[in-house]
Amino acid sequence: MTETVLLVGGGGREHAIARAVAGSESAELYACASNRNPGIASLAAGYRELDETDGDSIVEYAESVGATLSAIGPESALNAGVADALDDAGVYAFGPREAEARIETDKAFQREFMIEESIPGCPDFETFEDGEAAAAYIREYDGDLAIKPRGLTGGKGVRVIGDQITESEGIEYVLESEYDAFVLEERLVGEEFTIQAFVANGEYRVSPAVQDHKRAYEGDEGPNTGGMGSYSDATNALPFMTAAEYDAAVDVIDAVVEAMPEYKGVLYGQFMLTTDGPRVVEFNARFGDPEAMNTLPILETDFVEFLIAAREGEELPELAFSDRATVCKYAVPDGYPVDPEAGAKVAIDAESAGEATLFYASVDAREDGIYTTTSRSFAVVGVAESIREAEAIVEDAFERTGTEGLRVRHDIGTSDLLEKRIDHMNELRD
């Protein structure tokens, strides 16, 4: 039987999901998003442009194409209850319902849930409903703090005192920010990494660890972005961590799944590896972007068969990943994220990328070509025996076509940056 899979979302993460669905022998893909992603459109039997948060319209489209499964990419859709709407219409959604998605969409709920359910790795925190109270806490706190708006911010709302900003800038941020409710947490020091778990029916399967790079400029400088790129190793762990430290992070995911048995979809654990082991930076309720582009290209298990098992309440298949390293680098418009300049023509395509894989994110497909918008444009991914070789594949793709009108963090996945990560953890451990 062929399954009809509806994909919700039109970014780079969703392009990676689309490739995973299209690679299955038992699926036909349809997609809907507020933007038209040319990479997804080339893989889909149908594509409709509509708001990812409009549950009624998404259900209507799902029913019109006879969808039997759905995969939800963006957090905005989960926050709007799109999984609820699809589930209630009889279209199994691989994504948490709105109540469970709060583990991402409400940071105060996330931390309070961790305390109530004794989830390991929770930092010290306090929640605030107004900026004045948050500012007073910052003034009184003995140490550095991470300032997190309570709701969704597209990965760009967090400010860390002692890293990105000063204490006075932190006070100014909570007093003058567009956000009015905050979670203030102790600053965690170490190396960040992500593990993405596929969850359904009280079971889960984990993927290799990935390290994202949020800062806009090389050398980890500049403001936070939605993610400039990422890498994974040929094993589950990363070069700066041990297998035991990876397993300790999986134990945290295990505790969350046990405490939230109704959860389904991807549970993304973002961790800080500290001298006390992994601590939880945050949870997300969906694939990471760019981390999905590291994980899904090396997934050997049929993704749609996994979704079918989840829907049918069967034992989840084990996830098999090829023993290969990956490097992902995003190309973004000049000026991103502060003052991005749209309208540059994108020279690269699937053929000119060589050995690399191209994932479109936010681009404008016109009759005469593809152009940048003001968001992240596209990602290039290399897969090889080692991180060094994967990084070289990505750089070769950019050298083939150039990056006029674009900016790339070329240092992601390089030997120099990896050594900095390793040295940093060794210094902390000494």
C-alpha positions as CSV (number, residue, x, y, z in Angstrom):
1,M,0.0,0.0,0.0
2,T,1.3,3.4,-0.9
3,E,1.0,6.0,1.9
4,T,0.2,9.6,1.0
5,V,2.4,11.8,3.2
6,L,1.6,15.5,3.8
7,L,4.6,17.6,4.8
8,V,3.9,20.9,6.6
9,G,6.6,23.6,6.2
10,G,8.9,25.0,3.6
11,G,12.3,25.5,5.0
12,G,15.6,23.7,4.8
13,R,14.6,21.3,7.6
14,E,11.5,20.4,5.6
15,H,13.5,19.9,2.4
16,A,15.5,17.3,4.3
17,I,12.3,15.6,5.5
18,A,10.9,15.7,2.0
19,R,14.0,13.9,0.7
20,A,13.6,11.3,3.4
21,V,9.9,10.7,2.5
22,A,10.6,10.7,-1.3
23,G,13.4,8.1,-0.7
24,S,10.8,5.6,0.6
25,E,9.3,3.1,-1.9
26,S,5.9,3.2,-0.1
27,A,5.1,6.9,-0.2
28,E,3.8,9.7,-2.3
29,L,4.6,13.2,-1.0
30,Y,2.5,16.3,-0.9
31,A,3.5,19.6,0.8
32,C,2.1,22.8,2.0
33,A,3.8,26.0,3.3
34,S,3.5,29.7,3.3
35,N,6.5,29.9,0.9
36,R,7.3,27.8,-2.2
37,N,10.4,25.8,-1.7
38,P,11.7,24.7,-5.1
39,G,13.5,21.7,-3.6
40,I,10.4,20.4,-2.0
41,A,8.3,21.2,-5.0
42,S,10.5,19.1,-7.2
43,L,9.9,16.1,-5.0
44,A,6.2,16.5,-4.3
45,A,3.2,15.3,-6.3
46,G,1.4,18.5,-5.2
47,Y,2.3,21.7,-3.3
48,R,-0.1,24.3,-1.9
49,E,0.9,27.7,-0.5
50,L,-0.9,28.3,2.7
51,D,-0.2,29.5,6.3
52,E,1.5,26.7,8.3
53,T,-0.5,27.7,11.4
54,D,-3.9,27.5,9.6
55,G,-5.0,24.1,10.8
56,D,-8.4,24.2,9.0
57,S,-6.8,24.9,5.7
58,I,-4.1,22.2,6.2
59,V,-6.7,19.6,7.1
60,E,-8.8,20.6,4.0
61,Y,-5.7,20.1,1.8
62,A,-4.8,16.8,3.5
63,E,-8.3,15.5,2.9
64,S,-8.3,16.7,-0.7
65,V,-5.1,14.7,-1.5
66,G,-6.1,11.6,0.6
67,A,-3.2,12.0,3.1
68,T,-2.7,9.1,5.4
69,L,0.3,10.4,7.3
70,S,1.7,13.9,7.9
71,A,5.0,15.3,9.1
72,I,5.1,18.7,10.7
73,G,8.3,20.7,10.4
74,P,8.1,24.2,12.1
75,E,7.4,24.9,15.7
76,S,4.9,27.6,14.8
77,A,2.5,24.9,13.4
78,L,2.9,22.8,16.5
79,N,2.2,25.8,18.7
80,A,-1.0,26.5,16.7
81,G,-2.3,23.0,17.2
82,V,-1.9,21.7,13.6
83,A,-1.0,18.2,14.9
84,D,-4.2,18.2,16.9
85,A,-6.2,19.2,13.8
86,L,-4.7,16.6,11.6
87,D,-5.0,13.8,14.2
88,D,-8.6,14.7,14.9
89,A,-9.3,14.5,11.1
90,G,-7.8,11.0,11.0
91,V,-4.5,12.0,9.4
92,Y,-1.7,10.7,11.8
93,A,0.6,13.6,12.5
94,F,4.3,12.9,13.3
95,G,4.6,15.9,15.6
96,P,3.3,16.5,19.2
97,R,-0.1,17.9,19.9
98,E,-0.2,21.4,21.3
99,A,-0.2,20.3,24.9
100,E,3.0,18.3,24.5
101,A,4.6,20.8,22.2
102,R,4.7,23.2,25.2
103,I,8.0,21.6,26.1
104,E,9.3,23.9,23.4
105,T,6.8,26.7,23.0
106,D,6.6,27.7,26.7
107,K,10.0,27.8,28.4
108,A,8.5,28.3,31.8
109,F,6.5,25.2,31.4
110,Q,9.6,23.4,30.2
111,R,11.6,24.1,33.3
112,E,8.7,23.6,35.7
113,F,8.0,20.2,34.0
114,M,11.6,19.2,34.5
115,I,11.4,20.0,38.2
116,E,8.0,18.3,38.8
117,E,9.1,15.2,36.9
118,S,12.7,15.1,38.3
119,I,14.2,15.3,34.8
120,P,18.0,15.4,35.2
121,G,20.1,18.3,33.9
122,C,17.9,21.2,34.8
123,P,19.7,24.5,35.5
124,D,18.7,26.9,38.3
125,F,16.0,29.2,37.0
126,E,13.3,31.7,37.9
127,T,10.3,32.9,35.8
128,F,9.0,36.4,35.4
129,E,5.9,37.9,34.0
130,D,7.2,41.5,33.5
131,G,10.5,43.1,32.6
132,E,10.9,45.2,35.8
133,A,10.9,42.1,38.0
134,A,13.3,40.4,35.7
135,A,15.6,43.4,35.7
136,A,15.6,43.4,39.5
137,Y,16.6,39.7,39.6
138,I,19.5,40.3,37.2
139,R,20.8,43.2,39.4
140,E,20.7,40.9,42.5
141,Y,22.0,37.6,41.0
142,D,25.5,36.6,41.9
143,G,26.7,35.3,38.5
144,D,25.9,35.3,34.9
145,L,22.4,34.5,33.5
146,A,20.8,33.3,30.3
147,I,17.8,35.5,29.5
148,K,15.1,33.6,27.6
149,P,11.7,35.0,26.5
150,R,9.0,32.6,27.5
151,G,7.6,31.9,24.1
152,L,8.8,31.2,20.6
153,T,11.5,33.5,19.2
154,G,12.7,31.7,16.1
155,G,16.0,30.8,17.8
156,K,17.0,34.4,18.1
157,G,15.6,35.6,21.4
158,V,18.1,34.3,24.0
159,R,20.8,36.6,25.4
160,V,23.6,35.3,27.6
161,I,25.2,37.7,30.1
162,G,29.0,37.2,30.2
163,D,29.0,35.8,26.7
164,Q,26.9,37.9,24.3
165,I,26.1,40.8,26.4
166,T,26.9,42.6,29.7
167,E,24.8,42.8,32.8
168,S,23.6,46.3,31.9
169,E,22.7,45.2,28.4
170,G,20.8,42.3,29.9
171,I,18.8,44.7,32.1
172,E,18.1,47.0,29.1
173,Y,17.0,43.9,27.1
174,V,14.3,42.8,29.5
175,L,13.1,46.4,30.1
176,E,12.9,47.3,26.4
177,S,12.3,44.0,24.6
178,E,9.2,43.2,22.6
179,Y,8.8,40.3,25.0
180,D,7.2,40.7,28.4
181,A,7.7,37.3,30.1
182,F,11.1,35.7,30.7
183,V,12.9,32.7,32.2
184,L,16.2,33.6,33.7
185,E,18.6,30.7,34.1
186,E,22.1,30.2,35.4
187,R,24.6,30.4,32.6
188,L,25.9,27.0,31.6
189,V,29.6,26.8,30.5
190,G,30.8,24.1,28.2
191,E,30.2,22.8,24.7
192,E,26.7,22.6,23.3
193,F,25.3,19.7,21.3
194,T,22.0,18.3,20.2
195,I,20.4,14.8,20.2
196,Q,17.2,14.3,18.2
197,A,15.0,11.4,19.3
198,F,12.1,9.9,17.2
199,V,9.3,9.3,19.7
200,A,6.0,7.5,19.6
201,N,3.8,5.3,21.8
202,G,6.1,5.7,24.8
203,E,9.2,4.5,22.9
204,Y,12.0,6.5,21.3
205,R,15.0,6.0,19.0
206,V,18.0,8.4,19.0
207,S,20.2,9.8,16.4
208,P,23.9,10.9,16.4
209,A,24.8,14.0,18.3
210,V,25.1,17.2,16.3
211,Q,26.8,20.6,17.1
212,D,25.0,23.7,15.7
213,H,26.6,27.1,15.3
214,K,24.2,29.9,16.2
215,R,26.6,32.9,16.1
216,A,26.5,34.8,12.8
217,Y,30.2,35.2,12.1
218,E,33.3,33.1,12.0
219,G,35.1,32.5,15.3
220,D,31.7,32.4,17.1
221,E,31.3,36.1,16.9
222,G,28.2,38.3,16.3
223,P,24.5,37.9,17.1
224,N,22.6,34.7,17.3
225,T,20.9,33.4,14.1
226,G,18.6,30.5,13.3
227,G,21.7,28.4,12.8
228,M,24.7,28.9,10.4
229,G,25.6,25.3,10.1
230,S,26.4,22.1,12.0
231,Y,28.4,18.9,12.0
232,S,28.2,15.3,13.2
233,D,30.8,12.6,13.5
234,A,31.0,9.0,12.2
235,T,30.0,7.8,15.6
236,N,27.1,8.9,17.9
237,A,29.4,11.1,20.0
238,L,31.2,14.3,18.9
239,P,35.0,14.8,19.1
240,F,34.9,16.7,22.4
241,M,32.7,14.2,24.3
242,T,32.9,10.6,25.4
243,A,30.4,7.8,24.6
244,A,29.4,7.9,28.3
245,E,28.5,11.6,28.1
246,Y,26.4,10.9,25.0
247,D,24.6,8.1,26.9
248,A,24.0,10.5,29.9
249,A,22.2,12.9,27.5
250,V,20.1,10.0,26.2
251,D,19.2,9.3,29.8
252,V,17.6,12.7,30.0
253,I,15.6,12.0,26.9
254,D,14.5,8.7,28.4
255,A,13.2,10.5,31.5
256,V,11.2,13.0,29.4
257,V,9.6,10.3,27.3
258,E,8.7,8.3,30.4
259,A,7.1,11.4,32.0
260,M,5.3,12.4,28.8
261,P,4.0,9.1,27.4
262,E,1.6,10.9,24.9
263,Y,4.5,12.6,23.1
264,K,5.0,11.8,19.5
265,G,7.3,13.3,16.9
266,V,10.8,14.4,17.3
267,L,12.1,15.4,20.7
268,Y,15.2,17.6,20.3
269,G,17.4,17.8,23.3
270,Q,19.9,20.7,23.3
271,F,22.6,20.1,25.9
272,M,25.6,21.8,27.3
273,L,28.4,19.4,28.1
274,T,29.8,20.8,31.4
275,T,32.2,19.4,33.9
276,D,29.2,18.0,35.7
277,G,28.0,16.2,32.6
278,P,25.2,17.2,30.2
279,R,22.8,19.9,31.3
280,V,19.7,20.9,29.4
281,V,19.8,24.1,27.5
282,E,16.3,23.5,26.1
283,F,14.0,21.0,24.4
284,N,12.5,21.5,21.0
285,A,9.4,19.6,19.7
286,R,10.6,19.1,16.2
287,F,13.7,18.5,14.0
288,G,16.4,21.1,14.3
289,D,17.3,23.3,11.4
290,P,20.1,22.7,10.4
291,E,20.5,19.5,12.5
292,A,17.9,17.7,10.4
293,M,20.2,18.1,7.4
294,N,22.9,16.2,9.3
295,T,20.7,13.5,10.6
296,L,18.3,12.6,7.7
297,P,20.8,12.2,4.9
298,I,22.6,9.4,6.8
299,L,19.4,7.7,8.0
300,E,19.3,4.2,6.4
301,T,16.0,3.2,8.0
302,D,12.9,3.9,5.8
303,F,11.5,7.0,7.4
304,V,7.9,6.3,6.1
305,E,8.0,2.8,7.5
306,F,8.9,4.3,10.9
307,L,5.9,6.7,10.6
308,I,3.7,3.7,9.8
309,A,4.9,1.8,12.9
310,A,4.2,4.9,15.0
311,R,0.7,5.3,13.6
312,E,-0.1,1.6,14.1
313,G,1.2,1.4,17.6
314,E,3.7,-1.2,16.6
315,E,7.2,-1.5,18.1
316,L,9.3,1.2,16.6
317,P,12.0,0.0,14.3
318,E,15.6,0.6,15.3
319,L,17.1,3.5,13.5
320,A,20.2,2.7,11.4
321,F,22.5,5.5,10.5
322,S,25.5,5.1,8.2
323,D,28.8,5.4,9.9
324,R,29.6,8.7,8.2
325,A,30.4,12.2,9.3
326,T,28.4,15.2,8.0
327,V,29.0,19.0,7.7
328,C,26.3,21.5,6.9
329,K,26.9,25.1,6.1
330,Y,24.2,27.7,5.4
331,A,24.5,30.4,2.8
332,V,22.7,33.5,4.0
333,P,22.1,36.9,2.4
334,D,24.7,39.6,2.9
335,G,23.9,41.6,6.1
336,Y,22.0,38.7,7.8
337,P,20.7,38.7,10.5
338,V,20.9,42.4,11.3
339,D,20.2,44.0,7.9
340,P,19.9,41.3,5.2
341,E,20.0,42.2,1.6
342,A,17.6,40.2,-0.6
343,G,17.7,39.7,-4.3
344,A,21.0,38.0,-5.0
345,K,20.8,35.3,-7.7
346,V,21.7,31.8,-6.3
347,A,24.2,30.2,-8.7
348,I,24.4,26.8,-7.1
349,D,22.0,23.9,-8.0
350,A,21.9,20.2,-7.4
351,E,24.2,19.4,-10.3
352,S,26.8,22.1,-9.6
353,A,27.0,21.1,-5.9
354,G,29.1,18.1,-7.0
355,E,29.3,15.5,-4.2
356,A,27.4,17.8,-1.8
357,T,23.7,17.8,-1.2
358,L,21.8,21.1,-1.6
359,F,18.8,22.0,0.7
360,Y,16.8,25.1,-0.2
361,A,15.5,27.2,2.8
362,S,14.0,30.6,2.1
363,V,14.5,31.5,-1.6
364,D,12.4,33.2,-4.3
365,A,12.0,31.0,-7.3
366,R,11.5,33.2,-10.4
367,E,11.3,32.3,-14.1
368,D,15.0,33.3,-14.7
369,G,16.4,31.6,-11.6
370,I,16.4,31.4,-7.8
371,Y,17.0,34.5,-5.7
372,T,17.7,35.2,-2.0
373,T,15.1,36.6,0.5
374,T,16.0,38.1,3.8
375,S,16.2,34.8,5.6
376,R,18.7,31.9,5.4
377,S,18.9,30.9,1.8
378,F,20.1,27.4,1.4
379,A,22.4,24.8,3.0
380,V,25.1,22.6,1.5
381,V,25.8,19.3,3.2
382,G,28.8,17.0,2.8
383,V,28.8,13.3,3.9
384,A,32.1,11.4,4.2
385,E,34.2,9.1,6.3
386,S,35.4,12.0,8.5
387,I,34.4,15.5,9.5
388,R,37.4,16.9,7.7
389,E,36.5,15.2,4.4
390,A,32.8,16.2,4.7
391,E,33.9,19.8,5.2
392,A,36.0,19.7,2.1
393,I,33.1,18.5,0.1
394,V,31.0,21.5,1.2
395,E,33.8,23.9,0.4
396,D,34.3,22.4,-3.0
397,A,30.6,23.0,-3.8
398,F,30.9,26.7,-2.8
399,E,34.1,27.1,-4.8
400,R,32.4,25.7,-7.9
401,T,29.7,28.4,-7.9
402,G,30.9,31.3,-5.7
403,T,28.9,33.1,-3.0
404,E,28.3,36.5,-4.5
405,G,25.7,38.3,-2.4
406,L,25.9,35.6,0.2
407,R,27.8,34.9,3.4
408,V,28.9,31.6,4.7
409,R,30.6,30.6,8.0
410,H,33.5,28.7,6.3
411,D,35.0,27.8,9.7
412,I,32.3,25.3,10.6
413,G,33.6,21.7,10.6
414,T,37.3,22.8,10.1
415,S,40.1,21.1,12.0
416,D,40.9,24.4,13.7
417,L,37.4,24.9,15.1
418,L,37.2,21.3,16.2
419,E,40.5,21.6,18.0
420,K,39.2,24.7,19.8
421,R,36.1,22.7,21.0
422,I,38.3,19.8,22.2
423,D,40.8,22.2,23.9
424,H,37.9,24.1,25.6
425,M,36.5,20.9,27.2
426,N,39.9,19.7,28.2
427,E,40.6,23.0,29.9
428,L,37.3,22.9,31.8
429,R,38.0,19.3,32.9
430,D,41.5,20.1,34.2
